[in-house]
Amino acid sequence: MSNTTVNSVARGRSAKTEVRKRTKRIPMSGSRMRMHIEESDKDPNFHYAWINDQNGMIQRAKAAGYEHCTRSEFPAWGEETVDSSDGTSALVEMDVGAGVTAYLMKQPMEYHEEDQAELAQMADDREADLKKLLDSGNGTYGKIDISRHK
């Protein structure tokens, strides 16, 4: 945000200074990603994700340690220049079509890193099982190459 100072002198009146807060200008001709959140606006102690409010995903996210982001954390989402499903909610949300609303949620980075490590371990375990099956030749034919390219 930038401040703009306006000086005006009216007939018979002294100079008057007015300070207005102005948001970052978004050109009409430029492309923008509607759901993009600037890195500078994010708290580095959290992982952020848009979660669709369908099939119990919000409840699952909360159980995983996510919490809703509020408009007070992201002031641009409370202004007219940014799309939102309605201007009355305190939560950062967006209509994503087909009657579905997505909510911006955050999870402490330590939980996110734990989850990513668990996913990586699951992938490694599956790959090891596949290699064992291929090496045994049990019930397989043909050739599958799962070597990693670097």
C-alpha positions as a LaTeX table, in Angstrom:
\begin{tabular}{lrrr}
\hline
Residue & $x$ (\AA) & $y$ (\AA) & $z$ (\AA) \\
\hline
Met1 & 0.00 & 0.00 & 0.00 \\
Ser2 & 1.13 & 3.50 & $-0.64$ \\
Asn3 & 0.07 & 6.80 & 0.85 \\
Thr4 & $-0.90$ & 9.66 & $-1.40$ \\
Thr5 & $-0.75$ & 13.24 & $-0.12$ \\
Val6 & $-3.02$ & 15.77 & $-1.76$ \\
Asn7 & $-2.47$ & 19.51 & $-1.29$ \\
Ser8 & $-5.35$ & 21.78 & $-2.15$ \\
Val9 & $-5.86$ & 25.49 & $-1.71$ \\
Ala10 & $-9.44$ & 26.71 & $-1.77$ \\
Arg11 & $-10.45$ & 30.37 & $-2.11$ \\
Gly12 & $-9.75$ & 32.15 & 1.12 \\
Arg13 & $-8.67$ & 28.94 & 2.86 \\
Ser14 & $-5.24$ & 27.74 & 3.86 \\
Ala15 & $-3.55$ & 24.77 & 2.25 \\
Lys16 & $-5.08$ & 21.54 & 3.42 \\
Thr17 & $-3.30$ & 18.19 & 3.37 \\
Glu18 & $-5.24$ & 14.97 & 3.10 \\
Val19 & $-3.61$ & 11.54 & 3.37 \\
Arg20 & $-5.32$ & 8.62 & 1.65 \\
Lys21 & $-4.28$ & 5.00 & 1.71 \\
Arg22 & $-4.20$ & 3.44 & $-1.72$ \\
Thr23 & $-3.84$ & $-0.22$ & $-2.58$ \\
Lys24 & $-1.49$ & $-1.59$ & $-5.18$ \\
Arg25 & $-2.92$ & $-0.91$ & $-8.63$ \\
Ile26 & $-3.84$ & $-3.98$ & $-10.68$ \\
Pro27 & $-3.95$ & $-3.21$ & $-14.42$ \\
Met28 & $-7.07$ & $-4.36$ & $-16.27$ \\
Ser29 & $-5.00$ & $-5.59$ & $-19.23$ \\
Gly30 & $-2.62$ & $-7.70$ & $-17.17$ \\
Ser31 & $-3.18$ & $-11.31$ & $-16.32$ \\
Arg32 & $-3.44$ & $-12.31$ & $-12.69$ \\
Met33 & $-3.98$ & $-15.49$ & $-10.83$ \\
Arg34 & $-7.16$ & $-15.08$ & $-8.82$ \\
Met35 & $-6.06$ & $-17.36$ & $-6.00$ \\
His36 & $-2.46$ & $-16.15$ & $-5.75$ \\
Ile37 & $-1.24$ & $-14.94$ & $-2.38$ \\
Glu38 & 1.97 & $-12.90$ & $-2.43$ \\
Glu39 & 4.86 & $-14.58$ & $-0.61$ \\
Ser40 & 5.54 & $-11.31$ & 1.22 \\
Asp41 & 2.02 & $-11.51$ & 2.72 \\
Lys42 & 2.51 & $-15.05$ & 4.07 \\
Asp43 & 3.87 & $-15.92$ & 7.50 \\
Pro44 & 6.93 & $-18.16$ & 6.88 \\
Asn45 & 5.98 & $-20.26$ & 9.91 \\
Phe46 & 2.93 & $-21.61$ & 8.06 \\
His47 & 2.12 & $-23.62$ & 4.95 \\
Tyr48 & $-0.86$ & $-22.20$ & 3.02 \\
Ala49 & $-3.38$ & $-24.09$ & 0.91 \\
Trp50 & $-6.74$ & $-23.46$ & $-0.75$ \\
Ile51 & $-9.14$ & $-26.14$ & 0.50 \\
Asn52 & $-12.46$ & $-26.80$ & $-1.23$ \\
Asp53 & $-15.50$ & $-27.02$ & 1.03 \\
Gln54 & $-16.72$ & $-30.36$ & $-0.27$ \\
Asn55 & $-16.56$ & $-34.02$ & 0.73 \\
Gly56 & $-15.53$ & $-33.14$ & 4.29 \\
Met57 & $-12.22$ & $-31.60$ & 3.22 \\
Ile58 & $-12.48$ & $-28.63$ & 5.62 \\
Gln59 & $-13.00$ & $-30.98$ & 8.59 \\
Arg60 & $-10.10$ & $-33.18$ & 7.43 \\
Ala61 & $-7.88$ & $-30.11$ & 7.09 \\
Lys62 & $-8.76$ & $-28.95$ & 10.59 \\
Ala63 & $-7.96$ & $-32.43$ & 11.95 \\
Ala64 & $-4.55$ & $-32.14$ & 10.22 \\
Gly65 & $-3.82$ & $-28.87$ & 11.99 \\
Tyr66 & $-5.02$ & $-26.36$ & 9.41 \\
Glu67 & $-6.95$ & $-23.26$ & 10.43 \\
His68 & $-8.84$ & $-20.67$ & 8.41 \\
Cys69 & $-7.06$ & $-17.50$ & 7.28 \\
Thr70 & $-8.93$ & $-14.27$ & 7.98 \\
Arg71 & $-9.24$ & $-11.13$ & 5.93 \\
Ser72 & $-7.43$ & $-9.22$ & 8.68 \\
Glu73 & $-4.32$ & $-11.31$ & 7.89 \\
Phe74 & $-4.63$ & $-10.52$ & 4.17 \\
Pro75 & $-6.06$ & $-6.99$ & 3.87 \\
Ala76 & $-6.31$ & $-7.16$ & 0.06 \\
Trp77 & $-9.04$ & $-9.80$ & 0.44 \\
Gly78 & $-11.23$ & $-7.26$ & 2.21 \\
Glu79 & $-11.06$ & $-4.75$ & $-0.63$ \\
Glu80 & $-13.15$ & $-4.37$ & $-3.74$ \\
Thr81 & $-10.19$ & $-4.98$ & $-6.04$ \\
Val82 & $-10.01$ & $-8.66$ & $-5.25$ \\
Asp83 & $-12.57$ & $-11.31$ & $-6.20$ \\
Ser84 & $-14.32$ & $-13.06$ & $-3.37$ \\
Ser85 & $-17.55$ & $-14.98$ & $-3.00$ \\
Asp86 & $-19.01$ & $-12.40$ & $-0.65$ \\
Gly87 & $-17.80$ & $-9.35$ & 1.17 \\
Thr88 & $-19.34$ & $-10.14$ & 4.55 \\
Ser89 & $-17.30$ & $-13.15$ & 5.64 \\
Ala90 & $-14.23$ & $-12.69$ & 7.84 \\
Leu91 & $-12.62$ & $-15.71$ & 6.16 \\
Val92 & $-10.53$ & $-15.61$ & 2.99 \\
Glu93 & $-12.70$ & $-17.51$ & 0.53 \\
Met94 & $-13.45$ & $-17.75$ & $-3.16$ \\
Asp95 & $-16.17$ & $-19.26$ & $-5.31$ \\
Val96 & $-14.39$ & $-21.82$ & $-7.53$ \\
Gly97 & $-17.42$ & $-22.85$ & $-9.57$ \\
Ala98 & $-20.07$ & $-25.57$ & $-9.52$ \\
Gly99 & $-21.31$ & $-24.27$ & $-6.17$ \\
Val100 & $-18.00$ & $-24.96$ & $-4.44$ \\
Thr101 & $-16.22$ & $-22.47$ & $-2.18$ \\
Ala102 & $-12.49$ & $-22.71$ & $-1.47$ \\
Tyr103 & $-11.03$ & $-21.37$ & 1.75 \\
Leu104 & $-7.47$ & $-20.22$ & 2.32 \\
Met105 & $-6.15$ & $-22.21$ & 5.27 \\
Lys106 & $-2.80$ & $-22.42$ & 7.01 \\
Gln107 & $-0.97$ & $-25.15$ & 8.85 \\
Pro108 & 2.08 & $-24.76$ & 11.11 \\
Met109 & 5.18 & $-25.50$ & 9.01 \\
Glu110 & 6.34 & $-28.22$ & 11.42 \\
Tyr111 & 3.13 & $-30.22$ & 10.73 \\
His112 & 3.52 & $-29.69$ & 6.98 \\
Glu113 & 7.12 & $-30.93$ & 7.05 \\
Glu114 & 6.07 & $-34.00$ & 9.08 \\
Asp115 & 3.32 & $-34.75$ & 6.54 \\
Gln116 & 5.74 & $-34.36$ & 3.59 \\
Ala117 & 8.29 & $-36.68$ & 5.25 \\
Glu118 & 5.56 & $-39.30$ & 5.79 \\
Leu119 & 4.48 & $-39.05$ & 2.13 \\
Ala120 & 8.09 & $-39.42$ & 0.98 \\
Gln121 & 8.53 & $-42.50$ & 3.19 \\
Met122 & 5.35 & $-44.06$ & 1.78 \\
Ala123 & 6.61 & $-43.50$ & $-1.78$ \\
Asp124 & 10.00 & $-44.99$ & $-0.90$ \\
Asp125 & 8.31 & $-48.05$ & 0.69 \\
Arg126 & 6.14 & $-48.61$ & $-2.41$ \\
Glu127 & 9.15 & $-48.30$ & $-4.68$ \\
Ala128 & 11.10 & $-50.82$ & $-2.57$ \\
Asp129 & 8.17 & $-53.27$ & $-2.72$ \\
Leu130 & 7.97 & $-52.89$ & $-6.50$ \\
Lys131 & 11.71 & $-53.49$ & $-6.86$ \\
Lys132 & 11.42 & $-56.67$ & $-4.75$ \\
Leu133 & 8.58 & $-57.91$ & $-6.93$ \\
Leu134 & 10.51 & $-57.18$ & $-10.13$ \\
Asp135 & 13.72 & $-58.75$ & $-8.83$ \\
Ser136 & 11.89 & $-61.93$ & $-7.80$ \\
Gly137 & 10.38 & $-62.41$ & $-11.26$ \\
Asn138 & 7.34 & $-63.81$ & $-9.47$ \\
Gly139 & 4.24 & $-63.43$ & $-11.65$ \\
Thr140 & 5.79 & $-60.82$ & $-13.92$ \\
Tyr141 & 6.72 & $-60.72$ & $-17.56$ \\
Gly142 & 8.11 & $-58.00$ & $-19.76$ \\
Lys143 & 10.34 & $-55.29$ & $-18.42$ \\
Ile144 & 9.67 & $-52.30$ & $-16.20$ \\
Asp145 & 12.42 & $-49.77$ & $-15.56$ \\
Ile146 & 11.92 & $-47.64$ & $-12.45$ \\
Ser147 & 15.43 & $-46.20$ & $-12.27$ \\
Arg148 & 15.52 & $-42.55$ & $-11.31$ \\
His149 & 16.80 & $-40.05$ & $-13.82$ \\
Lys150 & 18.90 & $-37.25$ & $-12.42$ \\
\hline
\end{tabular}
